[in-house]
């Protein structure tokens, strides 16, 4: 899924999170753990590469007809070209979500599985 707007936010500087809004049709195609590549607006992809992440959580309830998706950055704000990105308030870009080939049932039950896994 390409072209989704992503904003990098931060609860703590050490653990930044990305925030994506997806429509009902789009959210049905993604699951927790899917890879995300973000092309940052202020950083040219040919020089910096993309910012890799993974879907950390997906909201169960829509807000204004879209679902909130949080993206975690296991490598911090380090791009695929090994360049460190300084956290900025208006850090944003286009997110490409790499969905794996899963059955529809596994996509439906993935969020429920994650709930039980956390307990």
Secondary structure by P-SEA (a helix, b strand, c coil): ccbbbbbbbbccccbbbbbbbbcaaaaaaccccbbbbbbccccccccccbbbbccccccccccccbbbbbbbccccccccccccccccccccbbbbbbcccccaaaaaaaaaaaaaaac
